[in-house]
Amino acid sequence: MRVVADTNTVVSAFLWGGPPARVLASARAERIALFSSAALIAELEDVLGREKFTARIARAGSSVPELLAGYRTLTTLVRPATLAAPVITRDPDDDHVLACALGAAAELIVTRDRDLLDLGTFQHIRIVPAHEALALITPSDPEQSSTS
């Protein structure tokens, strides 16, 4: 499965864990192919560099350069597609996510962003939060369900 993770998902994965971290773990385990773009990597660097995250990153025993390097090894950079028109005018950064997903021929965008989630799909690409993405990435085993 080809996946683009929005910056908010990646930051949550790095600093809080939970379902977003399990999405990244799926990329490490090669259950999904994770894609990004130069614009999304730059946004991630900007967000992680904010003072409000400094202590949290330090408590995790990491640094912004280490987090970025680790993320780059998980992702394949793609050239974003050119969007015919802005899709989400309230936040142009959301259009970077959509353009990256199109450029990657992604099947899934993982995000917490309400504007993106409200779209539901974009040109046949599903847009879901991390917990829903996990259900799509690792569907439950039907034999396990029948024995429970």
Secondary structure, 3 states (H helix, E strand, C coil): CEEEECHHHHHHHHHHCHHHHHHHHHHHCCCCEEEECHHHHHHHHHHHCCHHHHHHHHHCCCCHHHHHHHHHHHEEECCCCCCCCCCCCCCHHHHHHHHHHHHCCCCEEECCCHHHHHHCEECCEEEECHHHHHHHHCCCCHHHHHHC
